[in-house]
Amino acid sequence: MRQTKARKEKAPEEALATFSGTVRGIDGKILRLDSAEGEPLDFNVSRKTKYYDGLKEIKRDAIKTGDHVSVEARPMPDGKPDAVKVRLDHTPVRKP
């Protein structure tokens, strides 16, 4: 009798919200941005947060105050956004 292995189905990935802005600071477990509209945005960051410059993964400390970034985040149970991916954005920032 031939045994077949049950395939492990991947759970569908949840949709992530994307935000962009200018880095005000990154310390401890919080990434702080100012949106293009001037609104402050705070994101939880952890060891699971990935940082990119283009397709290249970079270290967290490569993100500096004043950098323009886009953040893919998911809501946490407490309602705060959890940063999954942070990408450096080299396009010029337009002010409203």
Secondary structure, DSSP 8 states (H G I E B T S, - for coil): ----------------EEEEEEEEEEETTEEEEE-TTS-EEEEE--TT-EEEETTEEE-GGG--TT-EEEEEEEE-TTS-EEEEEEEE--S-----
